[in-house]
C-alpha cells in the first residue's frame, strides 16, 4: 500500500512540474510569435506593453521594450528551472528536483506579482484577475508537490 502511495505521489509531482514547464515554455514562445499562425493565435505582446505604458503617458518605446525583454527573460528562467526540476525528477534526484522547482516557483511568483502590480497601474482588471489566479495556482501546485509524496 505504501509503495502505491509513493508512485501516486511521484505521478502528481511529475504532473505538476510538467504543467509548469510547459506553461513557461509556451509563455516564452508566445513572446516570440507576434502574429497568428496556423496553430498559434499569437499576440503582439510588445505592442500590448507599449499600449499599456502609453496609457499612463510613457511614450518612449525604450521603456516598454526594456520591461518586455526583462519579463521575457524571467519567463525563460522560470522555464529552465522547471525543466531542470523535471529532468531531476525523472532521474530520481529528488533533492535537486525539489530545489530547482522551488526556485522555478519563486521566480513564477515574482513574475505574477510584478504583472499584478502592472495590471493595477494600467487598470487592466481582467489581467489582474488572471495573474492572481496563476499566483494562487503556483502556491497550490507547490503545496501539492510537497504534500502528496509524503501522504
N, C-alpha and C positions, 0 to 999 in steps of 0.2 A: 504494500500500500504506500509506504514512504517513497519507494522508487517511482511509482506512478505520479505522485505529487511533485517530485523533483523534475520529472520530464515535463509535466504540465507547466510548472513554474518557468522552466527553461524556454518552452514554446512561447509563453507570454512575454518573457524578456526579449527573445528574438523578434517577436512581432512588434513590440513597442519600439525597439531600436530600428528595425527595418522601416517602420512607418516614418519615423523622424528623419532617417537617412534619405528616403525618397522625397519627403516633404521639402527638405532643404535643397536637395539636388534640383527638384522641379522649380523651386523658387528662384534658384540661381539661373537656371535655363530660361525662365520667364523674363529675366532681366536682359538676356541676350537676344531673344526673339521678340522683335518690337512690333511685328505685324502678324495678322492671322495667316496661317499656312494650312496645308491640307489636314493635318491632325492636331493643330495647335491654334487656339484662339488667343494669340499673342496680343499684348497690350503695350503701348509705348510708355513704360514706367518713368523714363526720364522726362518725357513731356508732362506726365502727371505731376512729377516733383516740381517742374518749372511752373505749372499752373498753381500748385499749392503755394509756392513762395511768392508768385506774382499776386496772389490773393491777399497777401499781407504787406504788399508794397516792396518786395525784394525783386527787382528786375534784372539784377546782374546774374547772367546764366552760370557763372562760375560757382556760385554758392550752391544752387540745387544740384549741379553736376558733381561737386565735391561730396555732398551728402549722399547722392545716389551711388557714387563709387564706393564710399565707405560702407554703406549698408550692404551693397553687393558683396564686398569683401567679407563683411561679417557673416553673411549668409553662406558664403563659401567656406569660411572657418567652421561654422556650425555643421555643415555637410561633412567636412573632413573629420571632425571629431566624432560625429555619429557613425560615419563609415568605419572609422578606426575601431569604435566600440563594437560594431557589428563583426568586423574582422576578428577581433579578440574573443568575442563570444563564440563565434564559430570554431575558433581554435581552442576553446575551453580554457582560455586565460582570463578567468572571471575577474580577478582584481584589476587587471589592466582595462578590461571592458568597462568595469564599474567607474574607474577614474575617467576614461575617455567620455563615457556617456554623461557623467556628472558635468564635465566641462562643456560638453555639447548642449546640455540642458541649461546650464548657466548662461552660455552665450545666447541661446534662444530666448531666455527670459529678459536679457538685456536688450536684445533686438525688439521684442514685442513691447517692452517698457518704453523704449525710445520711440517706436512707432505710435504708441498710445499717447505719449506726450505731444508728438507732432499732430496727431489726429485732433487733439483738443485745441491746439494752437490754430490749426487750419479749419476747425469747425466741421470736420467730417465725422459725424456721429456713427454712420454705418461702418466705416473703417475702424472706429474706436471699439465698437461692439465686437467686430470680427477679431481684432487684435487682442482684446480682453479674453475672448473665448479661447484663443490659441494659448495665451498665457496660462489660463486655468488648465487647459488640456496638457500643457507641459508639466505642470505640478502633479496632476493626476497620473500622467504617464510615469513620472519619476517614482511616485508612490507605488504604482503597480510593479514597476521594475524592481524596487526594493522589497516589497511585501510578498509577492507570490512565490519566489523561490524558497522563502522561509516557511511558508504555510505547510 
